[in-house]
Amino acid sequence: MEVIERTIGFINIVSLNGKVDSVQTPAVQRKLLQLLQSGKKYLILDFGEVSFIASMGLRMLLILAKQAKPLHGRIILCRMSPSVHKVLEIAGFLPYFDICESVEEATRAMLD
């Protein structure tokens, strides 16, 4: 899994590429938690190149949300494939995250 980070002002955009599975998730989770702990509490997670998300990936999202909340941070998910979106829907995760169609929409939402 490739993780590419870029910053626009106070917003950190993290593009994920590959499968968010039990093998890849621990390293991705460490990277994202490091961002939060270093004060980068406004994250856009770009799922545009993610083809699969496993239960470990769902767990990672919950951990990130729980870590961001006391920091008054925000996590927005964007560009999810229909299959990844469906997994989040079935797991009951959609109410816990803002979800946008594009990085641009997510950036505007973060600024609101």
N, C-alpha and C positions, 0 to 999 in steps of 0.2 A: 504494500500500500504506500502510495506517495502522498505526502502531506505538504501543501504549499501554502505559506502564510504571506499575506500582504496587509498593509495598513493604509486606511484612508482616514486621516484625522485621528479620532479616538476609537474608530471601529476597526476591529481585526477580522479579516476575511480569511477563513481557512478552507482551502479547497482539498477535498478528499478524492483520491483516485484509486479504484480497485474494489476489493471486498472488505467489508467491515465484519470480519469473522473472528473466531476465537484465537486465531494465530496473530492477526494484525492488531486487534483492538487494544491490548495492553500498552503497546508503544504509542499508539495514537492517543489513548487516554492520558498517559503520562505527559505527553506534549501539550494537550489541551488544558490539563490541570496546572501545568507550569505557567501557561499564559494567564490563567485566572489568578494564580497566586502571585504573579509578578505585577498585578494591577490592571491587566488587560481584560477587563470584565465585560466588554461589549463584543460578543462574538457572532459572526455570521458563519455558519457551517454550510459550505457549498457541496451538495451531494450530487452534482451534475454528472460526475464520472464514477459514481458508486453503483455497482451492478447488483449488490447483495448486502443485506444486513442481517446478522445473526443475533441471537439473544444476548451475547456479550456486548454487541454494539448498542442494543437497547439499554442494557444496564449502564453502559458508559454515558449515554445521554441523560439518564436519570441522575447519575452521580454529578455530571456537569451542572445540571439544573439545580441540584441541591447545594453545590458549592457556590454557584453564582448568586443565589437568592440572598444570603446574608451580606454579600458584597454590594447589593443593589445593582447587580449586573443583569445582563439580558443576553439570551441566546436565541437566534433566529435560524431556522433551517430553510434552505432554499434549493431549488432545481432538483427535486427528488424525482426519480423515475416512478412510473405508476406502481411498479412492483415494490419498491422501497416504501412508498407512501402507503400502500395497502398493508404492509407489515406493521407500520406504526399505527394504522387505523385499527387493525385486528387486535393489537396489543393494548389499545386504549390510550396511546400516547398523544394523540392529536390535541386534546385539551390542554396539555402542559407546555406546548411550544407554539410560537408564532411560525407559520409556514408561508413562504413566499415563492412565487414562480421564478423570479430572477434575482441575481445579486443586486441589481439596481433597485428593484422593488424592496428588497430586504434592507438596503442602505437607507432608502427613504423612510421605511418603517422605523428603523433604529433612530433616526433623527427626530421622529415625532414624539 
